[in-house]
Amino acid sequence: MVMKKVSAPFLVFFCILTLSSACKESSPIPVPSKMKEKYDVRILRDCWGVPHVYGKKDTDVAFGLAYAHAQDDFKTMQLIMAAVDGRLASVLGRKGAGNDFLVHLIRLWDTVNAKYGTDLSPETRALCEAYAEGINYYAALHPGEALKGLYPIGGKHIVAGFVHKMPLMVGVDKVLKELFAEKKPADRKAVLSRGDTLLGAAFQSDAFTLVTPRTGSNGLAVSPRRSAGGHTLLAVNSHQPWEGPVSWYEAHLHSEEGLNVVGGIFPGAPVVLHGHNEHLGWAHTNNYPDLIDVYELKINPENPGQYRYDGKWVDLETRQAPIKVKILGPISWTVKREVLWSVYGPTVRRPDGVYAIRYAGMGEVRQVEQWYRMDRARTMAEWEKAVAMATLPMFNCTYADGKGNILYLYQALLPVRDGSYDWKKNLPGDTPRTLWTSYLPHDRLPRVKNPRSGFVQNCNNTPYRTTLDPENPRRADYAPAFGIEEKMTNRAMRALELFDADPSITLEEFNTYKYDMAYSKKSKMAKLVKRILATAPGDDTVGKEALAVLKTWDLKTDPDNRGAAAGVLAFTLILGPEGGKDPDKVSDGELKEGFIKAAGILRKRHGRLDPPWREVNRLIRGDVDLGLGGGPDVLHAVRGDLGKDGRLKGVTGDSYVLLVRWDRHGRVRSESVHVYGSATINKKSPHYADQSPLFVQRKLKPVWMNEKDIRANLEREYFPGEEK
């Protein structure tokens, strides 16, 4: 954004005008009356602070859930609503401009306004409107916390929240980051933008990660065929950031209309996204098919507003997107950016060309309804019918129920593409042959249902290795153009190794396997260690001593392990925090440099090369500072940021663990743990970090779904707005 010099009188006038506007927006939000008559709901907080929301109707529960979640994380809920409204830059400043540009680019509100009344059931609309009213009610009662000018919100905002997240989940923000870089997106290298410094910098920022979950997770299910006591077992184990807007929130929802579900929720969601009810449960993990394409348009040299398509010049639809950017305090500045639309969808003009984007799930608004139906399903058939709505462009599902059924589903909207093109590259945007208009039918997606092996697992790995052969999906059945991933994670390798070796899994063993802290001998870590050991550290004395430590490491990350610090620290420094590099492609020089650096940190900061892993691997939350086991890409996943003190502060990995079991009679019990507690951001709450001691010991707390049990462990009960 370039601002020309302006006169002092104009600046004074501008500031007065802006401050006046801010004051108008600061007027109190009216407190709705007779809410107790409208909503029959009670919030029961158990001794861990977890809200159990009891209502007569589902809408009562939605209202109560919104209020309860706002009590624990109102800041995040507002941030998400601002993002959905295309107003994130007015809150975060310049780095929020990319989000606001995207809201206009994908025509978010055109889609929601056009389809809210037609595509969603009356029940779903009522649910979303009640949830929105719960947020409005909290804002009205807490005006000092409320963002000015944001309220009231409505049911459309809740639906728009889901519509907003889906293109980000499939990577539209990453494509825009590349498009607004100096090089073409085919180069796959993002550097600071040339031609639009505002959006270029915004797409380089962390704004999208503030409002969008990026998950890596475990989903494990065992049927009575493989369990020791005839139980059906399910692990719901998402890996999310430990702090901030996309950390999980646990809640239990119960209505007299049949809703009774517990599990993980994100701010702004009136439904449980993964968890269980009395009858069934499911876990989501990310999958990574090719869901997005970029097209290079041929622009009419005589008319920059036209592009070539199917032998004709076609007009680009052009709009100006207003983006209000916070500059200082109440002072903001509105800029406008061109947003285009072509036959392919969202389109942007860059200095080196005009590019169109097409992604799976465009135009879909029913995501919240699918999850709502999944929450309410009582049988496998009902749950499968809900999932067959096919509103979600991605997410594996690992399912289990009280009847002994288990299922893995590679849920995705896979575009049916012309196989004569290389869909990994930019595509010609002048032919109908590159304009895909349909998806692979839902019933043809990769899946494994009730396998004879008695288990399914997905830990962000290829669907072709879900269980034991020959019951896996066949690679030959799916065209390369779908882009179905073929990678294996260490977590998946270990899950297969552990389950394959145990034909009769007990409840205790299932728990132990979920918290496995070892690397497979086929893993990236094992390959890296092998290469380090084969590469002499030269004359570096500390490096030689550290090499001796690494030689004795058993590839485990239990808290007292003496070799894990050297191994994991080297892994982090050589392959990157996420382990993104290929250990076979790292040069000998990089290996030596990274390993010697890791050894130096251990010697300098810990006084030895083999400190107990718990001294390095830490859970830190306020005044709580605890050692723990686990590591990057082990089933007990823990990844930390390296601090100046040589310690790894955990920031992501196991964040919400929910282990569910149905006995041979179909009766359900579950246990869970959150890395910190139910008070997501409230430092004064006793539940800010009360679950952390359990977490580091790999222990779980009971999940209470029966009102009698809840009341036996009750902390407080209240109607929204009447809490003390």
C-alpha positions in Angstrom: 0.0 0.0 0.0 1.5 3.3 -1.1 0.2 6.5 0.7 0.9 9.9 -0.9 1.7 12.9 1.2 -1.3 14.7 2.5 -1.7 18.1 4.2 -1.8 18.5 8.0 -5.5 19.8 8.0 -6.5 16.7 6.1 -4.8 14.4 8.6 -6.5 16.2 11.4 -9.9 15.9 9.7 -9.2 12.2 8.9 -8.3 11.4 12.5 -11.4 13.2 13.9 -13.6 11.4 11.3 -12.1 8.0 12.2 -12.3 8.5 16.0 -15.9 9.7 15.6 -16.7 6.6 13.6 -15.0 4.5 16.3 -17.1 6.1 19.0 -20.3 5.4 17.1 -19.3 1.8 16.8 -18.6 1.7 20.6 -22.2 2.1 21.5 -23.4 -0.8 23.9 -24.8 -3.9 22.3 -28.5 -4.2 23.5 -28.9 -7.0 26.0 -31.7 -9.3 24.7 -34.6 -9.8 27.1 -36.5 -12.9 28.0 -33.7 -15.3 27.0 -34.7 -17.7 29.7 -38.1 -17.9 28.2 -36.7 -18.5 24.7 -33.9 -21.0 25.6 -34.4 -23.9 28.0 -30.7 -24.7 28.8 -28.3 -25.3 31.6 -24.6 -25.4 31.6 -23.1 -27.9 34.0 -19.3 -27.5 34.5 -17.6 -30.6 35.8 -14.6 -30.6 38.1 -12.3 -30.2 35.1 -14.3 -27.2 33.8 -15.7 -29.1 30.8 -19.1 -27.8 29.8 -22.0 -30.3 29.7 -24.7 -28.3 27.9 -28.2 -29.7 28.7 -31.2 -28.3 26.7 -34.7 -29.3 25.9 -34.1 -28.8 22.1 -31.0 -28.9 20.0 -31.3 -25.2 19.5 -31.2 -24.7 23.2 -28.0 -26.6 23.4 -26.5 -24.6 20.5 -27.2 -21.4 22.3 -25.7 -22.7 25.5 -22.6 -24.1 23.8 -21.9 -20.7 22.2 -22.1 -19.0 25.5 -19.9 -21.6 27.3 -17.3 -21.5 24.6 -17.3 -17.7 24.6 -16.6 -17.8 28.4 -13.4 -19.7 27.7 -12.3 -18.3 24.4 -14.3 -15.3 23.3 -11.2 -13.6 21.8 -10.8 -16.5 19.3 -14.4 -16.7 18.4 -14.4 -13.0 17.5 -11.3 -13.3 15.5 -12.9 -16.0 13.4 -16.1 -14.0 13.0 -14.0 -11.0 11.9 -12.2 -13.2 9.4 -15.5 -14.6 8.0 -16.8 -11.0 7.7 -13.7 -10.0 5.7 -12.7 -7.6 8.5 -9.6 -9.3 9.8 -7.3 -6.5 8.7 -9.4 -4.1 10.8 -8.3 -6.1 13.8 -4.9 -7.5 13.0 -3.7 -4.7 10.7 -1.8 -5.4 7.4 -1.3 -9.1 8.0 -5.0 -9.7 8.0 -5.5 -8.1 4.5 -4.9 -11.4 2.7 -7.8 -13.0 4.5 -10.1 -10.1 3.6 -9.0 -10.2 0.0 -9.7 -14.0 -0.1 -13.2 -13.5 1.3 -14.0 -11.3 -1.6 -12.1 -13.3 -4.1 -14.0 -16.6 -3.5 -17.3 -14.8 -3.3 -17.9 -16.2 0.2 -21.0 -14.1 1.0 -22.4 -14.4 -2.5 -22.4 -18.2 -2.0 -23.8 -18.1 1.6 -26.5 -15.6 0.8 -27.6 -17.5 -2.3 -27.7 -20.9 -0.7 -28.5 -20.4 3.0 -32.2 -20.6 2.6 -32.2 -23.3 -0.1 -29.4 -25.8 0.6 -29.6 -26.1 4.4 -32.4 -27.8 6.3 -34.6 -25.6 8.6 -33.2 -27.6 11.5 -29.6 -26.7 10.6 -30.5 -23.1 10.1 -32.2 -22.9 13.4 -29.2 -24.5 15.1 -26.8 -22.0 13.6 -29.1 -19.0 14.4 -29.4 -20.2 18.1 -25.6 -20.5 18.3 -25.1 -17.0 16.8 -27.6 -15.7 19.4 -25.5 -17.3 22.1 -22.4 -15.3 20.9 -24.5 -12.1 20.6 -25.8 -12.6 24.2 -22.3 -13.1 25.6 -21.1 -10.0 23.7 -24.0 -7.9 25.0 -23.3 -9.0 28.6 -19.5 -8.3 28.2 -19.3 -5.2 26.1 -15.7 -4.5 27.2 -14.6 -7.7 25.5 -16.7 -7.2 22.3 -15.1 -6.0 19.0 -16.8 -2.9 17.9 -19.1 -3.0 15.0 -19.1 -6.8 14.7 -22.5 -7.5 16.2 -25.1 -8.8 15.8 -24.0 -11.9 13.9 -26.5 -14.4 12.5 -26.8 -17.9 11.4 -25.2 -17.1 8.1 -22.0 -16.1 9.9 -21.8 -19.6 11.4 -22.3 -21.3 8.1 -19.9 -18.9 6.4 -17.3 -19.9 9.0 -17.3 -23.4 7.6 -17.4 -22.2 4.0 -14.4 -19.9 4.8 -12.3 -22.7 6.3 -12.7 -25.3 3.5 -10.7 -23.5 0.7 -8.0 -22.8 3.3 -7.9 -26.4 4.3 -7.3 -27.4 0.7 -4.5 -24.8 0.3 -6.0 -21.8 -1.5 -4.0 -19.5 0.8 -0.8 -21.3 -0.2 -1.6 -20.8 -3.9 -2.2 -17.1 -3.3 1.0 -16.9 -1.4 2.8 -18.2 -4.5 0.8 -16.1 -6.9 1.7 -12.9 -5.0 5.3 -13.8 -4.9 7.9 -12.7 -7.5 8.0 -16.0 -9.3 5.2 -18.0 -10.9 3.4 -20.6 -8.8 4.9 -23.4 -10.8 8.3 -22.4 -9.4 7.0 -23.3 -5.9 9.2 -20.7 -4.2 7.5 -17.9 -2.3 9.4 -14.6 -1.8 8.2 -11.1 -1.0 5.7 -9.9 -3.5 6.5 -7.5 -6.3 3.6 -5.4 -7.5 1.4 -5.5 -4.3 3.4 -5.1 -1.1 0.2 -5.1 1.1 -1.1 -8.5 -0.1 2.4 -10.0 -0.7 3.3 -9.4 2.9 -0.1 -10.5 4.1 0.2 -13.8 2.4 3.6 -14.3 3.9 2.2 -13.7 7.4 0.7 -16.1 10.0 -2.8 -14.6 9.7 -4.3 -17.7 8.1 -2.9 -20.0 10.7 -4.6 -17.9 13.3 -8.1 -18.9 12.0 -7.6 -22.2 10.2 -6.7 -25.6 11.7 -3.8 -27.5 10.1 -4.1 -31.0 11.4 -1.9 -34.0 11.7 -3.6 -36.7 13.6 -4.1 -40.4 14.6 -7.3 -42.4 14.1 -7.2 -46.0 15.4 -10.1 -48.5 15.6 -10.1 -52.2 16.8 -13.1 -54.5 16.4 -14.0 -57.5 18.6 -12.2 -59.7 16.1 -8.9 -58.4 17.5 -9.7 -57.2 21.0 -9.2 -59.3 24.0 -12.5 -58.8 25.7 -14.9 -58.4 22.8 -14.6 -54.7 23.0 -14.7 -52.2 20.2 -12.0 -49.6 20.6 -11.6 -46.1 19.1 -8.8 -43.5 19.5 -9.8 -40.0 18.5 -6.4 -38.2 18.5 -6.0 -35.0 16.6 -2.7 -33.1 16.6 -3.3 -29.3 16.8 -1.3 -26.3 18.1 -1.3 -26.4 21.9 -2.1 -22.7 22.2 -4.1 -20.2 20.1 -7.3 -20.2 18.0 -7.2 -23.7 16.6 -6.6 -25.7 19.8 -9.3 -28.1 20.6 -12.2 -27.4 23.0 -14.0 -30.3 24.7 -17.7 -30.2 25.2 -20.7 -32.5 25.9 -24.0 -31.7 24.2 -27.3 -33.2 25.4 -30.9 -32.5 24.4 -34.2 -34.1 24.9 -34.5 -34.5 21.1 -31.9 -37.2 21.1 -28.6 -35.4 20.9 -26.0 -36.8 23.2 -22.5 -36.3 21.9 -19.0 -35.4 23.3 -15.8 -34.5 21.6 -13.7 -31.8 20.1 -15.0 -28.5 18.9 -13.4 -25.4 17.2 -14.5 -21.9 18.1 -17.5 -21.0 15.9 -18.8 -24.6 15.5 -22.2 -25.5 16.9 -21.4 -29.2 16.5 -18.9 -31.7 17.7 -16.4 -32.2 14.8 -15.0 -35.5 16.0 -15.9 -37.6 19.1 -18.7 -40.0 20.0 -22.2 -40.5 21.1 -23.7 -43.5 23.0 -23.8 -45.5 19.8 -20.8 -44.6 17.6 -17.8 -42.4 17.2 -15.3 -41.2 14.7 -11.9 -39.5 14.3 -10.8 -37.2 11.6 -7.2 -37.1 10.2 -6.0 -34.9 7.3 -5.6 -36.5 3.9 -3.7 -34.9 1.1 -5.2 -35.5 -2.4 -4.8 -32.9 -5.2 -7.8 -30.7 -4.6 -6.7 -27.4 -6.3 -5.6 -26.3 -9.7 -4.1 -23.1 -11.1 -4.7 -22.0 -14.7 -2.9 -19.5 -16.9 -5.4 -17.4 -18.8 -4.7 -15.9 -22.3 -5.6 -12.3 -22.1 -6.9 -10.4 -25.1 -4.1 -8.0 -26.1 -6.7 -5.5 -27.2 -8.8 -5.8 -24.0 -7.2 -6.7 -20.7 -10.7 -7.5 -19.4 -11.1 -10.6 -21.6 -9.6 -14.1 -21.7 -9.6 -16.8 -24.4 -11.8 -19.8 -23.7 -13.1 -22.4 -26.1 -12.1 -20.3 -29.1 -13.8 -17.1 -28.0 -12.9 -14.0 -26.0 -14.9 -14.0 -22.8 -15.3 -11.1 -20.3 -13.7 -11.4 -16.9 -16.1 -10.5 -14.1 -14.5 -7.7 -12.2 -15.1 -6.3 -8.8 -13.2 -4.0 -6.4 -12.7 -5.5 -2.9 -12.6 -2.9 -0.1 -10.1 -3.9 2.6 -10.2 -1.8 5.8 -6.7 -1.9 7.3 -6.0 -1.0 10.9 -3.0 1.4 11.0 -2.7 2.7 14.6 -5.3 2.4 17.4 -8.7 3.4 16.0 -7.1 4.8 12.8 -7.7 2.7 9.7 -7.4 3.1 6.0 -9.6 1.4 3.3 -7.8 0.2 0.2 -9.3 -1.5 -2.8 -8.0 -4.5 -4.7 -9.3 -6.0 -7.9 -10.8 -9.4 -7.7 -11.7 -11.3 -10.8 -13.9 -14.3 -11.7 -13.6 -16.6 -14.8 -15.3 -19.8 -15.9 -12.8 -21.7 -13.6 -13.6 -19.6 -10.5 -11.5 -17.0 -8.5 -9.0 -15.2 -10.7 -6.2 -12.8 -9.9 -4.2 -10.5 -12.1 -0.4 -10.5 -11.5 2.4 -8.6 -13.2 3.4 -11.7 -15.1 -0.1 -12.9 -16.1 -3.7 -13.7 -15.0 -4.3 -16.8 -13.1 -7.5 -18.7 -12.2 -8.0 -21.0 -9.3 -10.3 -24.0 -9.0 -10.7 -26.1 -5.9 -12.8 -28.9 -4.6 -15.9 -27.9 -2.7 -16.5 -24.6 -4.4 -20.1 -23.4 -3.8 -20.8 -25.9 -1.0 -22.4 -24.6 2.2 -23.7 -27.7 3.9 -20.6 -28.7 5.9 -22.2 -27.9 9.2 -25.2 -29.9 8.3 -23.1 -33.0 7.6 -21.4 -32.8 11.0 -24.8 -32.2 12.7 -26.2 -35.4 11.1 -23.0 -37.3 12.1 -23.5 -36.1 15.7 -27.1 -37.4 15.7 -26.5 -40.7 13.9 -27.5 -43.8 15.9 -26.4 -46.5 13.5 -23.6 -47.1 11.0 -26.1 -46.7 8.2 -27.3 -43.3 9.5 -23.7 -42.2 9.9 -22.7 -43.3 6.4 -25.7 -41.6 5.0 -24.6 -38.4 6.7 -21.1 -38.7 5.3 -22.5 -39.5 1.9 -23.7 -35.9 1.7 -20.1 -35.4 0.5 -19.8 -31.8 1.6 -16.3 -32.0 2.9 -13.4 -31.8 0.4 -11.1 -33.8 2.6 -10.6 -35.5 6.0 -10.1 -39.2 6.6 -12.7 -40.8 8.9 -11.9 -43.7 11.3 -15.2 -45.0 12.7 -16.3 -47.5 15.3 -19.6 -48.3 17.0 -21.3 -50.4 19.7 -22.3 -53.1 17.3 -18.6 -54.0 16.7 -18.3 -52.3 13.3 -15.2 -50.4 12.3 -14.5 -48.4 9.1 -11.9 -46.3 7.5 -13.0 -43.9 4.8 -10.8 -41.7 2.6 -13.4 -38.8 2.6 -12.6 -36.4 -0.2 -14.1 -34.6 -3.2 -11.7 -35.9 -5.9 -12.1 -33.9 -9.2 -12.5 -36.1 -12.2 -9.7 -34.8 -14.5 -8.5 -35.3 -18.1 -5.6 -37.7 -17.7 -3.7 -36.2 -20.7 -2.6 -33.2 -18.6 0.0 -33.0 -15.8 -2.2 -31.7 -13.0 0.8 -31.0 -10.8 1.7 -28.0 -13.0 -0.1 -24.9 -14.1 -2.7 -25.7 -16.7 -3.9 -24.0 -19.9 -7.0 -21.9 -19.1 -8.4 -21.7 -22.6 -10.0 -25.2 -23.0 -13.0 -27.0 -21.5 -10.8 -30.0 -21.2 -9.2 -28.6 -18.1 -12.5 -27.5 -16.6 -13.5 -30.4 -14.3 -17.1 -30.3 -13.2 -17.6 -33.5 -11.3 -16.1 -35.6 -8.5 -15.4 -39.3 -8.0 -18.7 -40.8 -6.7 -18.7 -41.1 -2.9 -19.2 -44.9 -3.0 -16.0 -45.3 -5.0 -13.8 -43.6 -2.5 -11.0 -45.7 -0.8 -12.4 -47.4 2.3 -11.9 -50.5 4.5 -15.0 -51.8 6.2 -15.0 -54.4 8.9 -11.8 -56.1 7.8 -10.9 -59.6 8.9 -7.7 -58.2 10.4 -9.9 -56.5 13.0 -8.3 -53.1 12.9 -8.0 -49.9 10.8 -5.7 -47.0 11.3 -4.9 -43.7 9.7 -2.0 -41.5 10.9 -1.9 -39.1 7.9 -0.6 -41.9 5.7 -1.6 -43.3 2.4 -5.0 -45.1 2.3 -3.3 -48.0 0.6 -1.8 -49.1 3.9 -4.8 -48.8 6.3 -4.7 -52.4 7.6 -3.2 -55.7 6.6 -3.1 -56.9 3.0 -5.1 -58.0 1.1 -7.9 -55.8 2.6 -6.4 -52.5 1.7 -7.7 -50.3 -1.1 -5.9 -51.0 -4.4 -3.7 -48.3 -5.8 -4.5 -49.5 -9.3 -8.2 -48.5 -8.8 -7.4 -44.8 -8.6 -6.1 -42.5 -11.4 -2.8 -40.6 -10.7 -4.7 -37.4 -11.4 -6.6 -37.7 -8.1 -3.2 -37.1 -6.4 -3.9 -39.6 -3.6 -0.9 -39.6 -1.3 1.4 -42.6 -1.0 3.5 -41.4 1.9 3.9 -43.3 5.2 4.4 -41.6 8.5 6.3 -43.1 11.4 3.0 -43.1 13.3 1.4 -45.3 10.7 4.4 -47.6 10.5 4.3 -48.1 14.2 0.5 -48.6 14.4 0.7 -51.3 11.7 3.7 -53.0 13.5 2.0 -52.9 16.9 -1.4 -54.1 15.8 0.0 -56.7 13.4 2.0 -58.3 16.2 -0.9 -58.5 18.7 -3.9 -60.7 17.7 -5.7 -60.0 21.0 -5.5 -56.4 22.1 -6.5 -55.5 25.7 -7.7 -52.1 26.8 -4.4 -51.5 28.5 -2.5 -52.4 25.3 -4.6 -50.2 23.2 -3.8 -47.3 25.5 -0.1 -48.2 25.4 -0.1 -48.4 21.6 -1.7 -45.0 21.3 1.1 -43.6 23.5 3.9 -45.5 21.8 7.0 -43.3 21.8 9.3 -45.3 19.4 10.5 -44.7 15.8 10.2 -47.5 13.3 13.4 -48.9 11.9 11.9 -47.9 8.5 11.2 -44.3 9.6 12.8 -41.0 8.5 14.4 -40.8 12.0 16.0 -44.2 11.6 17.3 -43.3 8.1 18.7 -40.0 9.4 20.5 -41.7 12.4 22.0 -44.3 10.0 23.3 -41.5 7.8 24.7 -39.5 10.7 26.5 -42.6 12.1 28.0 -43.2 8.6 29.2 -39.6 8.3 32.2 -38.8 10.6 31.9 -35.5 12.4 35.5 -34.6 11.5 37.8 -33.2 14.2 34.9 -31.9 16.4 35.4 -33.4 19.8 31.9 -32.8 21.0 30.5 -34.2 17.8 32.5 -37.4 18.2 31.3 -37.8 21.8 27.7 -37.2 20.7 28.1 -39.8 18.0 28.9 -42.3 20.7 25.6 -41.4 22.4 23.7 -41.7 19.2 25.1 -45.2 18.5 23.4 -46.5 21.7 20.0 -44.8 21.1 17.1 -47.3 20.8 15.0 -44.9 18.7 12.6 -44.3 21.6 11.5 -41.1 23.2 10.4 -42.1 26.7 10.9 -39.3 29.3 14.1 -40.8 30.8 15.7 -41.9 27.5 19.3 -40.8 27.3 19.7 -40.8 23.5 16.5 -39.1 22.5 17.8 -35.5 23.0 20.7 -36.0 20.6 18.5 -37.8 18.0 15.5 -35.5 18.1 17.5 -32.3 18.3 19.5 -33.4 15.2 16.3 -34.3 13.4 14.9 -30.9 14.1 18.0 -29.0 13.0 18.7 -31.1 9.9 15.3 -32.0 8.5 13.3 -29.0 9.9 10.8 -28.8 12.8 8.2 -30.8 10.8 10.8 -33.2 9.4 9.9 -32.0 5.9 13.3 -32.8 4.3 14.2 -36.2 2.9 17.1 -37.7 4.9 18.4 -39.4 1.8 18.7 -36.1 0.0 20.5 -34.1 2.7 24.1 -33.4 2.0 27.0 -34.8 4.1 27.8 -31.2 5.0 24.3 -30.4 6.2 24.4 -33.6 8.3 27.7 -32.7 9.9 26.7 -29.1 10.6 23.3 -30.0 12.0 24.6 -32.8 14.2 27.5 -30.8 15.6 25.2 -27.9 16.3 22.8 -30.2 18.2 25.7 -31.6 20.2 26.9 -28.1 21.0 23.5 -27.0 22.3 23.3 -30.1 24.6 26.8 -29.5 26.0 26.4 -25.8 26.5 22.8 -25.7 27.8 22.5 -29.0 29.6 26.0 -29.7 30.6 26.0 -33.2 29.0 25.3 -34.9 25.7 22.9 -37.5 27.1 20.5 -35.6 29.4 17.2 -37.4 30.2 14.8 -36.5 27.4 12.3 -34.9 29.9 14.9 -32.2 30.7 14.9 -31.1 27.1 11.3 -31.9 26.0 9.0 -29.6 28.0 5.4 -28.6 28.5 5.3 -25.0 29.5 2.1 -23.1 30.3 2.2 -20.1 32.5 3.9 -21.2 35.8 3.6 -24.8 34.8 6.9 -26.3 33.5 6.9 -30.1 33.1 9.0 -32.7 31.4 7.4 -35.2 29.1 8.1 -38.0 26.6 7.1 -38.3 22.9 8.5 -36.6 19.9 7.9 -35.5 16.3 5.9 -38.1 14.4 5.7 -40.7 17.1 2.2 -41.9 18.1 2.6 -39.8 21.3 3.3 -36.9 19.1 5.0 -33.9 20.6 6.9 -31.2 18.6 8.6 -28.3 20.3 10.2 -25.0 19.3 13.9 -24.8 20.3 14.5 -22.0 22.8 17.6 -20.1 23.7 17.9 -22.2 26.8 18.3 -25.4 24.7 14.9 -26.7 25.6 12.2 -27.7 23.3 8.9 -26.1 24.3 6.0 -28.2 23.1 3.8 -26.3 20.7 1.9 -29.0 18.7 1.1 -32.7 18.6 -1.2 -34.6 20.9 -3.5 -31.9 22.0 -6.8 -33.7 22.7 -6.8 -37.4 23.2 -10.1 -39.3 23.5 -10.2 -43.1 23.9 -13.5 -44.8 23.5 -14.6 -48.3 24.2 -17.9 -50.2 23.8 -18.2 -53.5 25.7 -19.7 -56.6 24.2 -23.2 -55.4 25.2 -22.7 -52.1 23.3 -22.3 -49.9 26.5 -19.9 -47.0 26.0 -17.2 -45.5 28.2 -14.5 -43.1 27.3 -11.6 -41.1 28.8 -9.9 -38.0 27.6 -7.2 -35.5 28.3 -6.4 -32.0 27.0 -2.8 -30.8 26.9 -3.7 -27.9 29.1 -7.4 -27.6 30.2 -10.8 -26.3 29.3 -9.9 -22.6 29.9 -8.3 -22.1 26.6 -7.0 -18.6 27.2 -8.1 -17.5 30.6 -4.9 -17.5 32.7 -6.9 -16.8 35.9 -9.0 -20.0 35.6 -8.1 -23.0 37.7 -8.6 -25.0 34.4 -5.9 -23.1 32.5 -3.4 -26.0 33.0 -5.0 -28.4 35.4 -4.9 -31.3 32.9 -1.2 -30.8 32.1 0.1 -33.1 34.9 -2.2 -35.9 33.6 -1.0 -35.2 30.0 2.7 -35.6 30.8 2.1 -38.8 32.6 0.0 -40.1 29.7 -3.0 -40.5 32.0 -6.7 -39.7 31.1 -9.7 -38.4 33.0 -13.2 -39.8 32.8 -15.6 -38.5 30.3 -19.0 -38.2 31.9 -22.1 -38.5 29.7 -24.6 -39.5 32.4 -26.2 -36.6 34.3 -25.9 -38.5 37.6 -22.1 -38.9 37.1 -21.8 -35.3 36.0 -23.6 -34.0 39.1 -21.4 -36.3 41.3 -18.4 -34.3 39.9 -20.1 -31.0 39.5 -18.2 -27.7 39.9 -21.1 -25.3 39.0 -24.4 -25.1 37.2 -26.0 -22.0 35.6 -28.1 -20.5 32.9 -26.1 -18.4 30.4 -25.6 -15.0 31.9 -26.4 -16.0 35.5 -23.1 -17.6 36.3 -21.3 -16.5 39.5 
